[in-house]
Amino acid sequence: MGSVRIKVDVKGGTVPVPILVFIDKVNSNHDTSIKRDGSFDETFMIGEGEYNVIVSGENPINGQTDVEVDYTDNYGQKNNKNYNITNPIYSKIFKVFI
């Protein structure tokens, strides 16, 4: 078992549409999807395997969104990936291996 922490920090206003997160376990139907109306910081427990974590959304006008994904693999190794997104519409994919 491992964990993936997803932190989304919206700056400069309110998001015009919900932020979508899809945790896709490769070659499996054990997927998770969530919608959030703004900034959040959540940790999900996930089983061993390869995952695509997809974070999509729309920035406030003249705003930006910081997206950070931390995960701990089944060996206890911590990994961190992050983006500062200023594009009006975005979708970022993070590869996660547990």
N, CA and C atoms as an extended XYZ file, in Angstrom:
294
Properties=species:S:1:pos:R:3:atomname:S:1:resname:S:1:resid:I:1 pbc="F F F"
N         0.841       -1.184        0.000 N   MET     1
C         0.000        0.000        0.000 CA  MET     1
C         0.878        1.237        0.000 C   MET     1
N         0.435        2.240       -0.692 N   GLY     2
C         1.130        3.508       -0.727 CA  GLY     2
C         0.135        4.638       -0.592 C   GLY     2
N         0.614        5.847       -0.723 N   SER     3
C        -0.271        7.003       -0.652 CA  SER     3
C         0.149        8.029       -1.682 C   SER     3
N        -0.832        8.806       -2.120 N   VAL     4
C        -0.566        9.929       -3.013 CA  VAL     4
C        -1.281       11.144       -2.427 C   VAL     4
N        -0.529       12.225       -2.288 N   ARG     5
C        -1.077       13.483       -1.767 CA  ARG     5
C        -1.181       14.453       -2.930 C   ARG     5
N        -2.345       15.044       -3.086 N   ILE     6
C        -2.580       16.008       -4.158 CA  ILE     6
C        -2.944       17.334       -3.503 C   ILE     6
N        -2.147       18.354       -3.817 N   LYS     7
C        -2.383       19.685       -3.272 CA  LYS     7
C        -2.575       20.640       -4.443 C   LYS     7
N        -3.691       21.338       -4.446 N   VAL     8
C        -3.994       22.318       -5.488 CA  VAL     8
C        -4.274       23.642       -4.795 C   VAL     8
N        -3.520       24.668       -5.171 N   ASP     9
C        -3.652       25.997       -4.572 CA  ASP     9
C        -3.999       26.995       -5.667 C   ASP     9
N        -5.240       27.478       -5.659 N   VAL    10
C        -5.720       28.433       -6.654 CA  VAL    10
C        -5.464       29.839       -6.132 C   VAL    10
N        -4.863       30.676       -6.991 N   LYS    11
C        -4.523       32.045       -6.596 CA  LYS    11
C        -5.150       33.031       -7.574 C   LYS    11
N        -5.657       34.138       -7.040 N   GLY    12
C        -6.162       35.205       -7.900 CA  GLY    12
C        -7.658       35.171       -8.152 C   GLY    12
N        -8.393       34.406       -7.376 N   GLY    13
C        -9.837       34.394       -7.562 CA  GLY    13
C       -10.431       33.010       -7.379 C   GLY    13
N       -11.647       32.871       -7.853 N   THR    14
C       -12.395       31.623       -7.740 CA  THR    14
C       -12.373       30.904       -9.080 C   THR    14
N       -12.225       29.582       -9.035 N   VAL    15
C       -12.207       28.825      -10.290 CA  VAL    15
C       -13.582       28.885      -10.950 C   VAL    15
N       -13.622       29.068      -12.287 N   PRO    16
C       -14.915       29.153      -12.978 CA  PRO    16
C       -15.620       27.805      -13.126 C   PRO    16
N       -14.870       26.713      -13.100 N   VAL    17
C       -15.443       25.362      -13.175 CA  VAL    17
C       -14.700       24.497      -12.156 C   VAL    17
N       -15.304       23.403      -11.694 N   PRO    18
C       -14.621       22.556      -10.708 CA  PRO    18
C       -13.296       21.986      -11.233 C   PRO    18
N       -12.375       21.762      -10.307 N   ILE    19
C       -11.107       21.106      -10.612 CA  ILE    19
C       -11.377       19.602      -10.622 C   ILE    19
N       -10.928       18.929      -11.666 N   LEU    20
C       -11.145       17.497      -11.801 CA  LEU    20
C        -9.843       16.752      -11.548 C   LEU    20
N        -9.911       15.701      -10.747 N   VAL    21
C        -8.761       14.842      -10.483 CA  VAL    21
C        -9.168       13.417      -10.798 C   VAL    21
N        -8.345       12.750      -11.597 N   PHE    22
C        -8.593       11.356      -11.951 CA  PHE    22
C        -7.347       10.564      -11.611 C   PHE    22
N        -7.481        9.594      -10.730 N   ILE    23
C        -6.368        8.715      -10.362 CA  ILE    23
C        -6.621        7.397      -11.082 C   ILE    23
N        -5.904        7.200      -12.173 N   ASP    24
C        -6.109        6.065      -13.074 CA  ASP    24
C        -5.074        4.995      -12.798 C   ASP    24
N        -5.515        3.840      -12.295 N   LYS    25
C        -4.592        2.717      -12.130 CA  LYS    25
C        -4.471        2.030      -13.482 C   LYS    25
N        -3.261        2.008      -14.037 N   VAL    26
C        -3.005        1.469      -15.367 CA  VAL    26
C        -3.364       -0.015      -15.401 C   VAL    26
N        -4.042       -0.417      -16.485 N   ASN    27
C        -4.464       -1.810      -16.708 CA  ASN    27
C        -5.390       -2.326      -15.609 C   ASN    27
N        -6.249       -1.457      -15.104 N   SER    28
C        -7.173       -1.837      -14.034 CA  SER    28
C        -8.400       -0.939      -14.079 C   SER    28
N        -9.460       -1.380      -13.450 N   ASN    29
C       -10.662       -0.557      -13.307 CA  ASN    29
C       -10.754        0.074      -11.926 C   ASN    29
N        -9.698       -0.032      -11.120 N   HIS    30
C        -9.691        0.543       -9.776 CA  HIS    30
C        -9.228        1.995       -9.849 C   HIS    30
N       -10.110        2.849      -10.337 N   ASP    31
C        -9.809        4.254      -10.543 CA  ASP    31
C       -10.593        5.110       -9.549 C   ASP    31
N       -10.102        6.321       -9.330 N   THR    32
C       -10.756        7.271       -8.437 CA  THR    32
C       -10.884        8.600       -9.153 C   THR    32
N       -12.046        9.230       -9.053 N   SER    33
C       -12.203       10.571       -9.613 CA  SER    33
C       -12.894       11.459       -8.581 C   SER    33
N       -12.451       12.711       -8.535 N   ILE    34
C       -13.033       13.680       -7.613 CA  ILE    34
C       -13.171       15.022       -8.316 C   ILE    34
N       -14.073       15.854       -7.795 N   LYS    35
C       -14.231       17.241       -8.229 CA  LYS    35
C       -14.135       18.110       -6.990 C   LYS    35
N       -13.438       19.236       -7.126 N   ARG    36
C       -13.333       20.190       -6.031 CA  ARG    36
C       -13.595       21.595       -6.580 C   ARG    36
N       -14.229       22.434       -5.750 N   ASP    37
C       -14.600       23.788       -6.178 CA  ASP    37
C       -13.521       24.832       -5.916 C   ASP    37
N       -12.374       24.412       -5.450 N   GLY    38
C       -11.287       25.355       -5.178 CA  GLY    38
C       -10.084       24.623       -4.624 C   GLY    38
N        -9.237       25.352       -3.953 N   SER    39
C        -7.999       24.788       -3.399 CA  SER    39
C        -8.305       23.625       -2.468 C   SER    39
N        -7.396       22.642       -2.461 N   PHE    40
C        -7.546       21.505       -1.562 CA  PHE    40
C        -6.198       20.836       -1.357 C   PHE    40
N        -6.131       20.011       -0.334 N   ASP    41
C        -4.935       19.242        0.008 CA  ASP    41
C        -5.433       17.924        0.585 C   ASP    41
N        -5.354       16.836       -0.205 N   GLU    42
C        -5.910       15.552        0.217 CA  GLU    42
C        -4.922       14.425       -0.056 C   GLU    42
N        -4.978       13.413        0.779 N   THR    43
C        -4.133       12.233        0.630 CA  THR    43
C        -5.027       11.030        0.373 C   THR    43
N        -4.629       10.197       -0.586 N   PHE    44
C        -5.379        9.005       -0.960 CA  PHE    44
C        -4.492        7.782       -0.768 C   PHE    44
N        -5.036        6.749       -0.154 N   MET    45
C        -4.331        5.478       -0.024 CA  MET    45
C        -4.602        4.672       -1.289 C   MET    45
N        -3.532        4.182       -1.920 N   ILE    46
C        -3.679        3.419       -3.158 CA  ILE    46
C        -2.807        2.175       -3.096 C   ILE    46
N        -3.228        1.151       -3.825 N   GLY    47
C        -2.502       -0.104       -3.845 CA  GLY    47
C        -1.285       -0.051       -4.745 C   GLY    47
N        -0.519       -1.102       -4.718 N   GLU    48
C         0.685       -1.210       -5.523 CA  GLU    48
C         0.320       -1.172       -7.002 C   GLU    48
N         1.129       -0.482       -7.793 N   GLY    49
C         0.904       -0.434       -9.233 CA  GLY    49
C         1.377        0.864       -9.854 C   GLY    49
N         1.044        1.019      -11.119 N   GLU    50
C         1.380        2.214      -11.895 CA  GLU    50
C         0.115        3.039      -12.067 C   GLU    50
N         0.237        4.354      -11.856 N   TYR    51
C        -0.918        5.244      -11.922 CA  TYR    51
C        -0.611        6.456      -12.790 C   TYR    51
N        -1.663        6.981      -13.415 N   ASN    52
C        -1.650        8.300      -14.030 CA  ASN    52
C        -2.563        9.172      -13.174 C   ASN    52
N        -2.003       10.210      -12.578 N   VAL    53
C        -2.800       11.161      -11.809 CA  VAL    53
C        -2.984       12.384      -12.697 C   VAL    53
N        -4.231       12.666      -13.043 N   ILE    54
C        -4.547       13.747      -13.977 CA  ILE    54
C        -5.300       14.838      -13.221 C   ILE    54
N        -4.771       16.060      -13.285 N   VAL    55
C        -5.399       17.214      -12.644 CA  VAL    55
C        -5.733       18.212      -13.746 C   VAL    55
N        -7.026       18.560      -13.856 N   SER    56
C        -7.490       19.462      -14.914 CA  SER    56
C        -8.345       20.562      -14.317 C   SER    56
N        -8.276       21.727      -14.933 N   GLY    57
C        -9.108       22.825      -14.449 CA  GLY    57
C        -8.952       24.069      -15.292 C   GLY    57
N        -9.529       25.130      -14.780 N   GLU    58
C        -9.499       26.431      -15.444 CA  GLU    58
C        -9.126       27.469      -14.395 C   GLU    58
N        -8.161       28.310      -14.725 N   ASN    59
C        -7.719       29.347      -13.803 CA  ASN    59
C        -8.702       30.510      -13.761 C   ASN    59
N        -8.740       31.218      -12.624 N   PRO    60
C        -9.475       32.481      -12.593 CA  PRO    60
C        -8.835       33.454      -13.592 C   PRO    60
N        -9.562       34.447      -14.024 N   ILE    61
C        -9.001       35.452      -14.933 CA  ILE    61
C        -7.794       36.092      -14.250 C   ILE    61
N        -6.656       36.099      -14.957 N   ASN    62
C        -5.375       36.607      -14.464 CA  ASN    62
C        -4.881       35.861      -13.220 C   ASN    62
N        -5.390       34.658      -12.988 N   GLY    63
C        -4.985       33.873      -11.829 CA  GLY    63
C        -4.002       32.787      -12.213 C   GLY    63
N        -3.668       31.970      -11.233 N   GLN    64
C        -2.774       30.848      -11.459 CA  GLN    64
C        -3.114       29.743      -10.472 C   GLN    64
N        -2.635       28.553      -10.774 N   THR    65
C        -2.852       27.400       -9.909 CA  THR    65
C        -1.533       26.664       -9.711 C   THR    65
N        -1.228       26.366       -8.466 N   ASP    66
C        -0.066       25.550       -8.144 CA  ASP    66
C        -0.562       24.142       -7.865 C   ASP    66
N         0.002       23.157       -8.559 N   VAL    67
C        -0.382       21.755       -8.381 CA  VAL    67
C         0.847       20.999       -7.906 C   VAL    67
N         0.667       20.238       -6.822 N   GLU    68
C         1.758       19.439       -6.275 CA  GLU    68
C         1.248       18.024       -6.013 C   GLU    68
N         2.030       17.047       -6.436 N   VAL    69
C         1.704       15.647       -6.177 CA  VAL    69
C         2.897       15.021       -5.465 C   VAL    69
N         2.648       14.505       -4.260 N   ASP    70
C         3.652       13.773       -3.485 CA  ASP    70
C         3.164       12.343       -3.382 C   ASP    70
N         4.085       11.411       -3.488 N   TYR    71
C         3.680       10.034       -3.242 CA  TYR    71
C         4.803        9.264       -2.586 C   TYR    71
N         4.402        8.248       -1.843 N   THR    72
C         5.335        7.366       -1.177 CA  THR    72
C         5.141        5.979       -1.765 C   THR    72
N         6.200        5.422       -2.327 N   ASP    73
C         6.070        4.097       -2.939 CA  ASP    73
C         6.110        3.013       -1.864 C   ASP    73
N         5.960        1.763       -2.289 N   ASN    74
C         5.889        0.670       -1.323 CA  ASN    74
C         7.245        0.369       -0.665 C   ASN    74
N         8.304        1.075       -1.059 N   TYR    75
C         9.606        0.951       -0.398 CA  TYR    75
C         9.835        2.098        0.587 C   TYR    75
N         8.841        2.985        0.735 N   GLY    76
C         8.968        4.123        1.630 CA  GLY    76
C         9.655        5.322        1.003 C   GLY    76
N         9.999        5.234       -0.282 N   GLN    77
C        10.663        6.331       -0.997 CA  GLN    77
C         9.641        7.430       -1.306 C   GLN    77
N         9.966        8.676       -0.934 N   LYS    78
C         9.073        9.805       -1.200 CA  LYS    78
C         9.467       10.480       -2.509 C   LYS    78
N         8.443       10.884       -3.267 N   ASN    79
C         8.648       11.571       -4.538 CA  ASN    79
C         7.740       12.785       -4.584 C   ASN    79
N         8.194       13.839       -5.271 N   ASN    80
C         7.432       15.078       -5.347 CA  ASN    80
C         7.532       15.648       -6.746 C   ASN    80
N         6.391       16.063       -7.281 N   LYS    81
C         6.344       16.739       -8.571 CA  LYS    81
C         5.411       17.923       -8.428 C   LYS    81
N         5.764       19.077       -9.043 N   ASN    82
C         4.868       20.221       -8.940 CA  ASN    82
C         4.961       21.121      -10.159 C   ASN    82
N         3.887       21.861      -10.378 N   TYR    83
C         3.789       22.807      -11.489 CA  TYR    83
C         3.144       24.089      -10.993 C   TYR    83
N         3.580       25.213      -11.559 N   ASN    84
C         2.925       26.501      -11.380 CA  ASN    84
C         2.267       26.804      -12.721 C   ASN    84
N         0.942       26.830      -12.764 N   ILE    85
C         0.212       26.905      -14.037 CA  ILE    85
C        -0.440       28.275      -14.183 C   ILE    85
N        -0.096       28.965      -15.268 N   THR    86
C        -0.698       30.270      -15.539 CA  THR    86
C        -1.590       30.239      -16.784 C   THR    86
N        -1.599       29.131      -17.525 N   ASN    87
C        -2.483       29.019      -18.695 CA  ASN    87
C        -3.939       29.097      -18.243 C   ASN    87
N        -4.802       29.661      -19.081 N   PRO    88
C        -6.220       29.746      -18.684 CA  PRO    88
C        -6.858       28.373      -18.420 C   PRO    88
N        -6.545       27.383      -19.253 N   ILE    89
C        -7.078       26.033      -19.100 CA  ILE    89
C        -5.892       25.083      -19.024 C   ILE    89
N        -5.971       24.084      -18.133 N   TYR    90
C        -4.823       23.200      -17.962 CA  TYR    90
C        -5.252       21.764      -17.707 C   TYR    90
N        -4.340       20.863      -18.004 N   SER    91
C        -4.463       19.456      -17.651 CA  SER    91
C        -3.040       18.933      -17.508 C   SER    91
N        -2.707       18.417      -16.337 N   LYS    92
C        -1.373       17.901      -16.059 CA  LYS    92
C        -1.464       16.431      -15.694 C   LYS    92
N        -0.528       15.655      -16.201 N   ILE    93
C        -0.477       14.226      -15.910 CA  ILE    93
C         0.784       13.934      -15.108 C   ILE    93
N         0.623       13.224      -14.013 N   PHE    94
C         1.726       12.811      -13.160 CA  PHE    94
C         1.781       11.298      -13.177 C   PHE    94
N         2.949       10.729      -13.460 N   LYS    95
C         3.138        9.270      -13.370 CA  LYS    95
C         3.507        8.945      -11.929 C   LYS    95
N         2.814        7.965      -11.362 N   VAL    96
C         3.043        7.541       -9.986 CA  VAL    96
C         3.247        6.031       -9.980 C   VAL    96
N         4.302        5.596       -9.319 N   PHE    97
C         4.604        4.156       -9.215 CA  PHE    97
C         4.644        3.778       -7.738 C   PHE    97
N         3.781        2.872       -7.339 N   ILE    98
C         3.714        2.428       -5.946 CA  ILE    98
C         4.201        0.982       -5.890 C   ILE    98
